[in-house]
Amino acid sequence: MSAATIDRYLKPSKAADAISGHSTTKPSPLLRSSIGIRKAGDEVEQEPGFFEVDTVAHCGPTTKGEYARTLNLTCVFTGWTWTRAVRNNAHVHILAALKAAHQEIPFEVVGLDFDNGSEFLNHPVIEWAGQQQIFFTRSRPYKKNDQATIESKNNHLVRKYAFHYRYDTEPERAVLNRLWPLVNDRLNFLTSTIKPIGYGSDRNGRRKRLYDKPATPLDRLILSGTLAPGQLRELIDYRATLNPAQIARDIADLQNVLLKLAKDKTEQLYLSSFPSALPDARRGVRVKAS
């Protein structure tokens, strides 16, 4: 066998052994019937400001105990992202992060689309959104395609940059919250993406997805015409100050800190989840009194 063939045969086994994330969303009956449902395939918003929102659990291989969550907001129209690590899923932490997002996102937040978790569907969060005139929608339970935009960001933003390790201490959360502004700057100002705009046919008549031209979230925001001239100049001037190479170095440095803080701990938790096939040699052994 060649090395490539061996890797291909071992791929299922390696995938089963890898440390992966856990879904910690729990359906909440609270206020659910009063929130409108937004389904996959519904008409895409044609202006900035409608955000899909989700949390990612940094629990490592076990959901026992308290661990950090990363709250992620992604604008469906522009792809603009805003990310913040919080202590846990308590509504006080989620609400504080949402308030910070509302202040820091450089354009108006007009709508939020959540899953059915109780960290979002509760009276304090809904009352705050009503005071800010932000409308709410929710996805259908167990239908991740209803939130395809944010689900993809959970993977190639949160998991790509923060890995699958367990973060449950204040120093680890502090490092995460130094990391996320750098990642957001890279994605919002410097990384071009494509958006699906419909379906067409190839030369053989088969259906294929159509995409627009690559553009950064800032470029899409500028083309939307929603920014005031002062805001526009401020964002363009800020982009001119960004050094992509320096951002990459800073991100790598913070990732190394996360590895030092959490890698060994996470791997030990992962290994401890497997029952040992060896007998406990200490059982039944009598130690002679000295």
Secondary structure per residue as TSV (DSSP state, phi and psi in degrees):
chain	resnum	aa	ss	phi	psi
A	1	M	-	360.0	143.0
A	2	S	-	-80.7	166.9
A	3	A	H	-61.7	-38.7
A	4	A	H	-64.7	-39.2
A	5	T	H	-66.7	-40.4
A	6	I	H	-61.2	-44.6
A	7	D	H	-61.5	-38.7
A	8	R	H	-65.5	-40.8
A	9	Y	H	-71.5	-31.4
A	10	L	H	-86.6	-7.4
A	11	K	H	-56.3	-46.5
A	12	P	H	-60.5	-39.2
A	13	S	H	-68.8	-40.5
A	14	K	H	-65.0	-38.3
A	15	A	H	-65.9	-35.5
A	16	A	H	-70.4	-29.1
A	17	D	H	-87.9	-15.2
A	18	A	S	-69.4	146.9
A	19	I	-	-71.9	128.5
A	20	S	-	-130.9	167.5
A	21	G	-	-81.1	166.1
A	22	H	-	-118.0	147.4
A	23	S	-	-87.8	125.1
A	24	T	-	-115.9	15.4
A	25	T	-	-73.1	127.4
A	26	K	-	-119.2	126.9
A	27	P	B	-58.8	139.1
A	28	S	-	-118.5	122.3
A	29	P	-	-74.0	-13.8
A	30	L	T	-65.1	119.9
A	31	L	T	62.1	6.6
A	32	R	G	-61.0	-41.3
A	33	S	G	-67.7	-17.6
A	34	S	G	-90.0	-4.1
A	35	I	S	-103.8	129.6
A	36	G	E	-67.1	149.9
A	37	I	E	-97.0	134.2
A	38	R	-	-115.6	122.1
A	39	K	-	-105.3	159.5
A	40	A	T	-61.6	137.0
A	41	G	T	94.2	-10.6
A	42	D	S	-64.7	157.5
A	43	E	-	-58.4	132.2
A	44	V	-	-75.4	138.6
A	45	E	-	-62.3	136.8
A	46	Q	S	-104.8	22.7
A	47	E	S	-151.4	154.4
A	48	P	T	-68.0	157.0
A	49	G	T	119.1	-12.6
A	50	F	E	-97.9	118.4
A	51	F	E	-113.8	136.4
A	52	E	E	-88.6	140.9
A	53	V	E	-131.0	140.0
A	54	D	E	-156.8	163.9
A	55	T	E	-116.2	147.7
A	56	V	E	-117.5	128.7
A	57	A	E	-86.4	126.8
A	58	H	-	-96.9	61.4
A	59	C	B	-97.5	-9.8
A	60	G	T	68.8	-141.8
A	61	P	T	-82.4	-4.0
A	62	T	-	-140.0	144.8
A	63	T	-	-96.1	9.2
A	64	K	-	-72.9	145.1
A	65	G	S	79.5	-171.6
A	66	E	-	-98.9	141.1
A	67	Y	-	-152.5	161.1
A	68	A	-	-72.1	154.7
A	69	R	E	-125.7	147.7
A	70	T	E	-107.5	120.9
A	71	L	E	-88.3	127.8
A	72	N	E	-125.0	128.7
A	73	L	E	-117.8	133.6
A	74	T	E	-133.9	125.3
A	75	C	E	-73.5	125.6
A	76	V	T	-66.2	-35.8
A	77	F	T	-79.9	-45.9
A	78	T	T	-99.0	-23.3
A	79	G	-	83.7	7.3
A	80	W	-	-63.1	133.3
A	81	T	E	-117.6	148.9
A	82	W	E	-140.6	131.1
A	83	T	E	-135.7	141.3
A	84	R	E	-151.2	135.2
A	85	A	E	-90.0	135.9
A	86	V	E	-125.9	165.8
A	87	R	S	-65.2	-45.8
A	88	N	S	-160.0	-169.4
A	89	N	S	-89.8	12.6
A	90	A	-	-60.1	143.2
A	91	H	H	-63.5	-24.7
A	92	V	H	-66.1	-37.7
A	93	H	H	-74.9	-40.9
A	94	I	H	-63.8	-43.4
A	95	L	H	-65.4	-40.5
A	96	A	H	-61.8	-40.5
A	97	A	H	-68.1	-38.7
A	98	L	H	-64.4	-39.5
A	99	K	H	-63.4	-41.2
A	100	A	H	-63.5	-41.3
A	101	A	H	-62.2	-41.8
A	102	H	H	-61.7	-32.6
A	103	Q	H	-81.1	-34.8
A	104	E	H	-93.5	-26.0
A	105	I	S	-66.9	128.7
A	106	P	S	-79.1	13.7
A	107	F	S	-145.2	167.5
A	108	E	-	-68.9	134.1
A	109	V	-	-90.0	113.0
A	110	V	-	-105.2	-19.8
A	111	G	E	-156.0	150.7
A	112	L	E	-131.4	133.6
A	113	D	E	-117.5	120.0
A	114	F	E	-113.8	169.3
A	115	D	-	-84.9	-163.1
A	116	N	S	-99.6	21.4
A	117	G	B	-71.9	147.5
A	118	S	T	-70.5	-15.4
A	119	E	T	-67.5	-20.5
A	120	F	T	-105.2	-42.6
A	121	L	S	-88.3	77.4
A	122	N	S	-145.5	162.0
A	123	H	H	-61.3	-45.7
A	124	P	H	-59.9	-43.9
A	125	V	H	-66.8	-43.5
A	126	I	H	-68.6	-38.0
A	127	E	H	-64.9	-41.4
A	128	W	H	-61.7	-44.5
A	129	A	H	-61.9	-38.4
A	130	G	H	-65.0	-38.9
A	131	Q	H	-64.9	-32.2
A	132	Q	T	-89.3	1.6
A	133	Q	T	58.5	42.6
A	134	I	-	-104.2	123.3
A	135	F	E	-86.0	152.2
A	136	F	E	-110.2	142.8
A	137	T	E	-136.4	166.0
A	138	R	E	-138.7	157.4
A	139	S	-	-84.4	168.0
A	140	R	-	-75.0	144.9
A	141	P	T	-58.7	136.2
A	142	Y	T	64.2	21.8
A	143	K	-	-118.9	84.5
A	144	K	G	-66.9	-24.4
A	145	N	G	-65.8	-18.6
A	146	D	G	-66.2	-22.0
A	147	Q	G	-124.8	50.1
A	148	A	H	-61.7	-36.4
A	149	T	H	-63.1	-51.2
A	150	I	H	-73.9	-32.0
A	151	E	H	-63.7	-37.3
A	152	S	H	-68.2	-36.6
A	153	K	H	-66.9	-35.5
A	154	N	I	-55.2	-35.6
A	155	N	I	-82.2	-60.6
A	156	H	I	-87.0	2.9
A	157	L	I	-110.0	-66.9
A	158	V	I	-68.4	-52.5
A	159	R	I	-70.9	-35.1
A	160	K	H	-64.7	-41.9
A	161	Y	H	-93.5	-25.9
A	162	A	H	-113.0	0.5
A	163	F	T	65.4	-165.0
A	164	H	T	-111.7	24.1
A	165	Y	-	-80.6	168.7
A	166	R	B	-94.2	126.3
A	167	Y	-	-121.0	113.1
A	168	D	-	-138.3	17.5
A	169	T	S	-124.4	161.6
A	170	E	H	-62.9	-43.7
A	171	P	H	-58.6	-37.6
A	172	E	H	-67.7	-40.8
A	173	R	H	-65.2	-36.3
A	174	A	H	-63.9	-39.7
A	175	V	H	-66.4	-42.1
A	176	L	H	-58.5	-42.2
A	177	N	H	-78.1	-9.5
A	178	R	H	-85.3	-28.5
A	179	L	H	-75.0	-43.0
A	180	W	H	-63.4	-39.2
A	181	P	H	-60.1	-36.1
A	182	L	H	-66.6	-43.4
A	183	V	H	-64.4	-42.5
A	184	N	H	-62.2	-41.3
A	185	D	H	-62.4	-43.0
A	186	R	I	-61.3	-44.7
A	187	L	I	-76.4	-39.3
A	188	N	I	-77.6	-35.9
A	189	F	I	-105.7	-24.8
A	190	L	I	-122.9	-12.9
A	191	T	-	-107.6	117.6
A	192	S	-	-81.7	141.1
A	193	T	B	-133.7	166.3
A	194	I	-	-114.8	151.9
A	195	K	-	-120.8	139.1
A	196	P	E	-69.0	134.9
A	197	I	E	-122.2	1.7
A	198	G	E	151.8	-163.2
A	199	Y	E	-126.7	151.1
A	200	G	E	-142.9	-163.4
A	201	S	E	-128.5	142.3
A	202	D	-	-83.6	-175.3
A	203	R	T	-70.0	-13.3
A	204	N	T	-96.8	5.0
A	205	G	S	83.5	6.4
A	206	R	-	-84.6	146.6
A	207	R	E	-70.0	137.2
A	208	K	E	-142.2	155.6
A	209	R	E	-78.8	140.5
A	210	L	E	-109.2	140.0
A	211	Y	E	-126.8	155.0
A	212	D	-	-82.8	-177.7
A	213	K	-	-74.2	146.2
A	214	P	-	-59.4	139.1
A	215	A	B	-157.6	151.4
A	216	T	-	-78.4	158.3
A	217	P	H	-54.6	-36.6
A	218	L	H	-64.8	-41.6
A	219	D	H	-61.2	-42.3
A	220	R	H	-65.3	-37.1
A	221	L	H	-66.0	-41.5
A	222	I	H	-63.2	-44.8
A	223	L	H	-67.0	-22.5
A	224	S	H	-70.5	-21.7
A	225	G	T	74.4	18.9
A	226	T	-	-91.8	-11.2
A	227	L	S	-87.9	142.3
A	228	A	-	-71.4	155.5
A	229	P	H	-54.9	-39.2
A	230	G	H	-65.1	-43.2
A	231	Q	H	-62.5	-41.2
A	232	L	H	-60.8	-47.2
A	233	R	H	-64.0	-39.6
A	234	E	H	-63.3	-43.3
A	235	L	H	-70.1	-39.7
A	236	I	H	-67.1	-39.8
A	237	D	H	-64.9	-38.5
A	238	Y	H	-65.6	-41.0
A	239	R	H	-61.4	-36.2
A	240	A	H	-65.4	-22.3
A	241	T	H	-85.2	-10.7
A	242	L	-	-79.9	136.5
A	243	N	-	-111.6	106.7
A	244	P	H	-57.7	-38.0
A	245	A	H	-66.6	-41.1
A	246	Q	H	-67.5	-38.9
A	247	I	H	-60.9	-42.9
A	248	A	H	-62.1	-41.7
A	249	R	H	-66.0	-42.5
A	250	D	H	-64.5	-40.4
A	251	I	H	-62.6	-44.9
A	252	A	H	-62.3	-39.6
A	253	D	H	-62.5	-44.2
A	254	L	H	-69.0	-35.1
A	255	Q	H	-64.7	-36.7
A	256	N	H	-64.0	-37.3
A	257	V	H	-64.3	-42.5
A	258	L	H	-61.2	-39.6
A	259	L	H	-60.9	-43.9
A	260	K	H	-65.7	-36.1
A	261	L	H	-76.9	-37.1
A	262	A	H	-123.8	-15.9
A	263	K	H	-62.0	-53.9
A	264	D	H	-62.6	-42.2
A	265	K	H	-60.5	-45.2
A	266	T	H	-65.5	-42.4
A	267	E	H	-66.1	-35.3
A	268	Q	H	-66.3	-41.0
A	269	L	H	-63.3	-38.2
A	270	Y	H	-65.6	-46.1
A	271	L	H	-66.6	-33.7
A	272	S	H	-70.5	-13.7
A	273	S	T	-78.1	-10.8
A	274	F	S	-97.9	130.2
A	275	P	-	-69.2	138.6
A	276	S	-	-74.3	137.4
A	277	A	S	-83.8	-9.4
A	278	L	S	-94.5	145.1
A	279	P	-	-69.1	153.5
A	280	D	-	-76.6	107.7
A	281	A	T	-66.8	-16.2
A	282	R	T	-82.2	-16.6
A	283	R	T	-70.7	135.9
A	284	G	T	75.7	4.0
A	285	V	-	-91.7	123.9
A	286	R	-	-98.0	130.9
A	287	V	-	-98.7	124.3
A	288	K	-	-66.7	132.2
A	289	A	-	-65.8	138.3
A	290	S	-	-89.5	360.0
